[in-house]
Amino acid sequence: MSDGGARPKADGRKRRWEQHNTDRRRHIIEAAMTVLARDIAPGERLTTAQISAEAGVHRTGLYRYFNDRTDLDTAIQRAICKQLSAALVVSFALTGTPRDVVHRVVSTYVRWVAEHPAWTRFVEQDVSTESPSPLEETNALLAEQLEVSVAAFLALVNADLSPEDWSLVRPWVAGLVSGCMGAVRSWSAQTESRTGLDHFATFLADTIWLQVKGLGASRGIAIPQVPLESVTGPQSAQPNEGSLR
């Protein structure tokens, strides 16, 4: 007898089972993020009991969808990083003055951290021996996106960098990203003496803007003090959204 109809049915069951597992993984990760945001104070550890209770899954059942605790924690970190990337990608648009762009990116990041302190603490934890970590991958993607934006800006103002300087744009941008994140981490750790969010965001953005402005001046690059959309078309004014997805 022919079994020509058996394979499509088997493939359909396999796809449904894979989708079920994907949906359950997502549900568990979202439950973990909810617990983190609601219940986990600095110094406290997110437990599988808390996750399973929130997700409505037996604790041992968690590992039907994750290899082990490391796999679960890494998946949670990746989901948090995805949220951060989604919040930041819009701020990279080359709209407003160059100073506006710097302030928008920095303010977006500072406010995201302030609104999600437990997520930020969790994503900074060393939960795996794998390298790069989800946060390191995100930092690299952010630096790549900023490099694209810097290159687009330099093209707008007809800046002519030497090959040596071009080769240093990526590490310079990576340094800005890591420096910004380090400053926010230090500010977040302050207690009674911590200055307000708006003042801190403005201060940090100003220091980064001075670096950008100073580097431009040292290379003879005239940075326009007008909205960038007035010197570029609508297509090039938008960030490359795909690079952070």
C-alpha positions in Angstrom: 0.0 0.0 0.0 1.1 3.6 -0.7 2.1 5.7 2.3 2.1 8.9 0.3 -0.3 10.6 2.7 1.6 9.7 5.8 4.5 12.2 5.4 2.4 15.4 5.1 0.5 14.4 8.3 3.7 13.7 10.1 5.3 17.0 9.0 2.1 18.8 10.1 2.3 17.3 13.5 6.0 18.1 13.8 5.3 21.8 12.8 2.5 22.0 15.4 4.7 20.5 18.1 7.6 22.9 17.3 5.2 25.8 17.4 3.8 24.6 20.7 7.3 24.4 22.2 8.1 27.9 20.8 4.9 29.3 22.3 5.6 27.7 25.6 9.2 29.0 25.7 7.9 32.5 25.0 5.3 32.3 27.7 7.8 31.1 30.3 10.3 33.8 29.3 7.5 36.5 29.5 6.5 35.1 32.9 10.1 35.4 34.1 10.4 39.0 32.9 7.2 39.8 34.8 8.5 38.3 38.0 11.8 40.2 37.6 10.1 43.5 37.1 7.6 43.0 39.9 9.3 41.0 42.6 13.1 40.9 42.4 14.9 43.5 44.4 18.7 44.2 44.2 20.7 41.3 45.5 17.8 38.8 45.2 17.8 35.8 42.8 15.1 34.9 40.4 14.0 31.3 41.2 12.5 28.6 39.1 9.7 28.4 41.6 8.7 32.0 41.0 8.9 31.5 37.2 6.9 28.3 37.2 4.2 29.8 39.5 3.8 32.9 37.3 3.8 30.8 34.1 1.4 28.1 35.5 3.9 25.4 34.7 5.2 22.7 37.1 8.8 23.6 38.1 10.2 20.3 36.6 8.1 21.0 33.5 10.2 24.1 32.7 13.0 21.9 31.4 10.7 20.3 28.8 11.3 23.6 27.0 14.8 24.6 28.1 17.9 22.4 28.4 18.9 23.6 31.9 18.9 26.8 34.0 21.7 28.3 31.9 19.6 27.9 28.8 16.6 29.5 30.5 18.6 32.4 31.9 20.3 33.1 28.6 16.9 33.0 26.8 15.6 35.6 29.3 18.6 37.8 28.7 18.1 37.6 25.0 14.5 38.7 25.3 15.5 41.6 27.5 18.1 42.7 25.0 15.5 42.5 22.3 13.4 44.9 24.2 16.3 47.3 24.7 17.2 47.2 21.0 13.6 47.8 20.0 13.5 50.9 22.2 16.9 52.3 20.9 16.6 51.6 17.2 14.1 54.5 16.6 16.4 57.0 18.4 19.2 56.4 15.8 17.3 58.3 13.0 19.3 61.2 11.6 16.6 63.7 12.4 17.1 67.0 14.3 20.5 68.6 14.8 23.5 66.3 15.4 23.4 67.4 19.1 19.7 66.4 19.2 20.6 62.9 17.9 23.2 62.4 20.6 20.8 63.6 23.3 17.9 61.4 22.0 20.0 58.2 21.9 21.5 58.8 25.4 18.2 59.9 26.9 16.4 56.8 25.5 18.9 54.5 27.0 19.0 56.2 30.4 15.2 56.2 30.6 15.0 52.6 29.6 17.4 51.5 32.4 15.6 53.7 34.9 12.2 52.1 33.9 13.6 48.5 33.9 16.2 48.3 36.7 15.6 44.6 37.5 15.8 43.7 33.8 19.0 45.6 33.5 20.6 43.9 36.6 19.6 40.5 35.3 21.0 41.0 31.8 24.3 42.1 33.2 24.7 38.9 35.2 27.2 36.3 34.0 24.9 33.3 33.5 26.9 31.3 31.0 30.4 30.5 29.9 29.4 31.1 26.3 30.9 34.1 24.6 29.7 36.6 23.5 26.9 37.0 26.0 23.5 38.3 24.9 24.5 41.8 26.3 27.8 41.7 24.5 26.1 40.8 21.3 23.6 43.6 21.7 26.5 46.1 22.5 28.2 45.0 19.3 25.0 45.5 17.3 24.4 48.9 18.8 28.0 49.9 17.9 27.5 48.6 14.4 24.3 50.6 14.0 25.9 53.7 15.4 28.8 53.2 13.0 26.3 53.1 10.1 24.8 56.4 11.4 28.2 58.0 11.8 29.1 57.0 8.3 25.8 58.4 7.0 26.4 61.7 8.8 30.0 62.0 7.5 28.6 61.5 4.0 26.1 64.2 4.6 28.7 66.8 5.5 31.1 65.6 2.8 33.8 64.7 5.4 36.9 63.0 4.0 38.5 60.8 6.6 41.8 59.1 6.1 41.8 55.3 5.8 43.5 55.1 9.2 40.7 57.2 10.8 38.0 55.2 9.0 39.4 52.0 10.5 39.1 53.6 14.0 35.5 54.6 13.7 34.2 51.3 14.9 36.4 51.0 18.0 35.7 54.6 18.8 31.9 54.1 18.6 32.2 50.8 20.6 34.0 52.9 23.3 31.2 55.4 23.4 28.7 52.6 23.8 30.5 50.9 26.6 31.4 54.2 28.3 27.7 55.3 28.2 26.6 52.0 29.7 29.2 52.1 32.4 28.2 55.6 33.4 24.5 54.6 33.6 25.4 51.6 35.7 27.4 53.8 38.1 24.6 56.4 38.3 22.0 53.6 38.9 24.1 52.2 41.8 24.1 55.6 43.6 21.5 56.0 46.4 20.7 59.2 48.3 23.2 61.3 46.5 22.0 60.4 43.0 21.0 63.3 40.8 17.8 63.4 38.9 17.3 61.3 35.7 16.8 64.4 33.5 19.9 66.1 34.8 22.0 63.0 34.5 20.8 62.2 31.0 21.6 65.7 29.8 25.0 65.7 31.5 26.0 62.4 30.0 24.7 63.4 26.5 26.6 66.7 26.7 29.9 64.9 27.6 29.4 62.5 24.6 28.5 65.4 22.3 31.7 67.3 23.3 33.7 64.2 22.3 31.9 64.0 19.0 32.3 67.8 18.4 35.9 67.8 19.5 36.9 64.9 17.2 35.2 66.6 14.3 37.0 69.8 14.9 40.3 68.0 15.1 39.7 66.5 11.7 38.4 69.7 10.1 34.8 68.5 10.0 32.2 71.2 10.1 29.2 69.8 12.1 26.0 71.6 11.0 23.8 73.2 13.6 20.7 72.6 11.5 18.2 69.7 11.4 19.8 66.9 9.4 16.7 66.2 7.5 17.1 69.6 5.9 20.3 68.4 4.3 19.3 64.8 3.4 16.5 62.9 1.8 13.9 61.0 3.9 15.4 57.6 2.9 18.8 58.2 4.4 17.4 59.9 7.5 16.1 56.6 8.8 18.1 54.0 10.8 18.9 50.6 9.5 16.2 48.8 11.6 17.2 45.3 10.5 20.6 45.4 12.1 19.2 45.4 15.6 16.5 42.8 15.2 
